[in-house]
Amino acid sequence: MSVHIERNEAPVLPQATPLTLINDTGHAVAGDGTGGFELPEPEILKSLYRRMVVARRFDTQVTALTRQGRLATYPSALGQEACEIGSVMALRTSDWLFPTYRDTIALLTRGISPADILEAFRGDWHSGYDPKAHRTAPAATPLATQALHAVGLGTAARLKGDNTVALTFLGDGATSEGDAHEAFNFAAVWQAPVIFMVQNNQFAISVPLKKQTHARMLADKAVGYGMPGYRVDGNDAAAVYAVVSAAVERARSGHGPTLIEGLTYRIEAHTNSDDPSRYRSNDDVLAWKARDPIERLEKYLVSQNLLSEDDRSAIAAEAESLAGDIRDAMNAEVEIDPLSLFDHVYAEPRPALLEQRQFLADELSASEDKS
Ligand SMILES: Cc1ncc(C[n+]2csc(CCOP(=O)(O)OP(=O)(O)O)c2C)c(N)n1
């Protein structure tokens, strides 16, 4: 089946001032400042808030358990809640998500259980959840590979004539990878229904953005590929939700991909094995903490009488109950079959892999005989 591809008008350069709907003092931005986007409905804002609070509790709990040695590694998303959750909430459950290792709280928002999310970080399994059941690919560690997978799935959906949209998260550093270029290029050539959500959290481990790109900003890159680009305040969940929703709608109605740069900051270390004090100043961290995505939405909701004390208690209870579930799951000793490492690598087993499997099986039974 052939698909007719329309040429877009030459996209215009995105505006450099990040699109914001609720500013960092918790006030709704008026008039022209909104770039034509509208504040989401109160119910959506409340849901964004609730999910961000729960996600932060997830993050702080997992960081604590990592320090206790319960997980091998954890890339915190603390401070990036608006980007992660604002984006995912703009999807339908039938859409696909292609996440990276950083996006655990996006997985949580997709309804994947903490135990299943964390299995891979504990080193127990490649992916602790069934990607098809959740329409969420395993979180990619090789940078930018997930963007190609999103373009593949989006293109297949387009060819099949269904209206599935694929959203993929990339970091600022990932945009320097060849895979990102290939994904952007072919998404635009094939007009794939894909949203590239670039979370510009300023650093690729210790490498600042200015060493990754000479472009004015990451959103500008969209224009060269022939797709629209937006720079959004990545700490404003309302703006992220509104801009991503518009991109999803555009993709779903056959108008191709969008690249969105969410300007945000990674408050914690890259992972628990990194010391960020070696490459960034505490003043920067404090300045970004003052722009906290949760606090600003809370201020707005309170000012509009949309968040009662009862609401807050219920959200706090939900967050604490989730933290308890995480502790239970990570404190449980699980039996892992080392041979399961070879399951699901290929749909049809390959001789070389079977040989390696047999080698490990022999080693295991030899060590059992000795003990
Ligand atoms: C192809 C590839 N090269 C190098 C790495 C090692 N690596 C892991 S994370 C990282 C930095 C990524 O930064 P960014 O894309 O900005 O994402 P962030 O971790 O900040 O969310 C690097 C270089 C990798 N995982 N994959």
The ligand as a Gaussian input file, in Angstrom:
#p B3LYP/6-31G(d) Opt

LIG

1 1
 C       25.423000       5.183000      22.222000
 C       25.838000       5.525000      23.635000
 N       26.992000       6.195000      23.846000
 C       27.376000       6.494000      25.107000
 C       26.619000       6.107000      26.175000
 C       27.078000       6.417000      27.608000
 N       26.162000       7.395000      28.200000
 C       25.187000       7.016000      29.055000
 S       24.240000       8.288000      29.558000
 C       25.150000       9.402000      28.663000
 C       24.767000      10.858000      28.667000
 C       23.403000      11.081000      28.107000
 O       22.988000      12.395000      28.252000
 P       21.608000      12.903000      27.730000
 O       21.288000      12.310000      26.404000
 O       21.593000      14.378000      27.810000
 O       20.554000      12.263000      28.723000
 P       20.374000      12.450000      30.301000
 O       21.107000      11.299000      30.947000
 O       20.918000      13.784000      30.665000
 O       18.925000      12.338000      30.557000
 C       26.181000       8.761000      27.985000
 C       27.165000       9.434000      27.125000
 C       25.430000       5.381000      25.907000
 N       24.614000       4.988000      26.882000
 N       25.055000       5.122000      24.633000

